[in-house]
Amino acid sequence: MKPITNLYIKTFLFTGIPFGLATIIADNMSGEEISIWKFLVMTFSFGALMSITMVAMHKQRLKSRGLTNNTEIYQDKTIKSTISLVEFKEKLMSVPYFKKMKLLEMEDGFIIKTKMTWESWGEVIHIKLISKNEVMNEYQISSRPKVKITQIDYGKNLENINIIENAIA
C-alpha cells in the first residue's frame, strides 16, 4: 500500500472513530437513544471529511515547499561537515528561524525545541555528533513532533532538517 493511502486511512481512523464515540457519549448524556447507525454515519462522514481535507492540505503544503509526497513525520538525516559542534551551534543560532527557539546543550550535541504554530504543536530537533576526526565530523539530525500522536506535519520536520543542512553548508 502506498504511504499516502496509509495516511488517508490513519487520518480517517484517528478522527472518525473519536468523533463517533463523542456523539454516542453526548447522546447518552442527553438521554437520546443510542443508535449504531448514527454512530456509523457520523464516524464515516466525519472521518472521510477530515481525511480528505487534512491530507489534501498536507499534499498541497508539501508541493508548495517543493517536496515530494513524503508522508513521514519523523525525519532523520546524517550530515558530514568540517565544522565543529560549537561552530555548528553558532551557525544555527545565527539563522533567524532558530533565534527564538529553546536550545538545550548535551554532552555530544544539543536539542532545539520549537514553539507551537498553527501547523504543529512544535517539534523537537536533536543534533548529535556521532563521529569526530581531524578532517570530517558526522552529525545525526532528527526532527520529530512534540506530540507523539501527530499524524500530519505538513512537511515541517523535513523543512527543519533542510534548513539546518543549508545553514551549515
C-alpha positions in Angstrom: 0.0 0.0 0.0 1.3 3.5 -0.8 2.3 5.8 2.0 -0.3 8.4 1.0 -3.0 5.7 1.2 -1.8 4.8 4.7 -2.0 8.4 5.7 -5.6 8.7 4.4 -6.6 5.6 6.4 -4.8 6.6 9.6 -6.3 10.1 9.4 -9.8 8.6 8.8 -9.4 6.3 11.9 -7.8 8.9 14.2 -10.5 11.5 13.5 -13.7 9.5 12.6 -13.8 7.0 15.5 -13.2 9.5 18.3 -15.9 11.8 16.8 -18.3 8.9 16.5 -17.7 7.9 20.1 -18.1 11.5 21.3 -21.5 11.7 19.6 -22.6 8.4 21.3 -21.5 9.8 24.7 -23.3 13.1 24.0 -26.4 11.3 23.0 -26.3 9.1 26.1 -25.8 12.1 28.4 -28.7 14.0 26.8 -31.0 11.0 27.2 -31.3 10.2 23.5 -31.5 6.7 22.2 -28.1 5.3 21.2 -28.1 4.2 17.5 -25.4 2.1 15.9 -26.4 3.5 12.5 -26.0 7.1 13.7 -22.5 6.1 15.1 -21.5 4.6 11.8 -22.8 7.5 9.7 -21.2 10.1 12.0 -17.9 8.2 12.1 -17.7 7.6 8.4 -18.8 11.1 7.3 -16.6 13.0 9.7 -13.6 10.6 9.2 -13.9 10.9 5.4 -14.3 14.7 5.5 -11.3 15.2 7.8 -9.2 12.6 5.9 -9.8 14.2 2.5 -9.3 17.8 3.9 -6.3 17.2 6.0 -4.4 15.0 3.6 -5.2 17.3 0.7 -3.8 20.3 2.7 -0.7 18.2 3.6 -0.1 17.3 -0.1 -0.6 21.0 -1.1 1.8 22.2 1.6 4.5 19.7 0.6 4.1 20.7 -3.1 4.3 24.4 -2.2 7.6 23.7 -0.4 8.9 21.8 -3.4 8.9 18.5 -1.6 7.7 15.1 -2.9 4.9 13.2 -1.2 6.9 12.5 1.9 4.3 11.4 4.5 6.8 10.5 7.2 6.6 12.7 10.3 9.8 11.5 11.9 12.7 12.8 9.8 16.4 11.7 10.3 19.5 12.6 8.3 23.2 12.1 8.7 25.3 15.0 7.6 29.1 15.2 7.2 30.8 18.5 7.8 34.2 20.0 8.6 32.8 22.3 11.3 33.0 21.6 15.0 30.0 21.2 17.2 30.5 24.7 18.7 30.6 26.2 15.1 27.6 24.2 14.2 25.6 25.7 17.1 26.8 29.2 16.3 25.8 28.9 12.6 22.4 27.6 13.6 21.8 30.3 16.1 22.7 33.0 13.5 19.8 31.8 11.4 16.6 33.9 12.2 14.5 30.8 12.0 16.3 29.3 15.1 17.0 32.5 17.1 13.8 32.4 19.3 13.9 28.6 19.8 14.9 26.9 23.1 18.3 25.2 23.0 19.4 22.6 25.4 23.0 21.5 25.4 24.1 17.9 25.9 27.5 16.3 26.1 27.6 15.2 22.5 25.2 17.6 20.8 22.1 19.7 21.6 18.4 19.7 21.4 16.3 22.5 19.9 12.6 22.8 20.8 10.4 24.8 18.5 7.3 26.7 19.6 3.7 25.8 18.7 2.4 27.2 15.4 -0.8 26.7 13.5 0.9 23.9 11.6 2.0 21.9 14.6 2.3 21.7 18.4 6.0 22.2 18.0 9.0 20.0 17.1 12.0 18.6 18.9 15.2 18.6 16.9 18.1 16.5 18.1 21.6 17.2 16.7 24.2 14.7 17.8 27.9 14.4 17.0 28.3 10.7 16.1 31.9 10.6 14.8 34.7 13.1 15.0 38.1 13.3 13.4 40.6 15.9 12.1 39.1 16.1 8.7 35.3 15.5 8.9 32.7 15.3 11.6 29.5 13.3 11.3 26.2 14.6 12.8 22.9 12.8 13.2 20.0 15.2 12.9 16.4 14.2 13.7 13.2 16.3 13.9 10.1 14.9 15.5 6.8 16.4 16.6 6.4 17.2 20.3 3.0 15.4 20.4 3.6 11.7 19.8 0.2 11.0 18.2 0.8 13.6 15.4 -0.2 12.0 12.0 0.3 15.0 9.7 3.1 17.5 10.0 2.7 19.3 6.6 6.4 18.7 5.9 7.5 20.8 8.9 10.0 18.2 10.2 11.6 17.7 6.8 11.8 21.5 6.4 13.6 21.7 9.8 16.2 19.2 8.5 16.6 21.1 5.2 17.0 24.5 7.0 19.7 23.0 9.2 21.5 21.5 6.3 21.5 24.8 4.4 22.6 26.7 7.5 25.8 24.8 8.0 26.7 24.4 4.3 
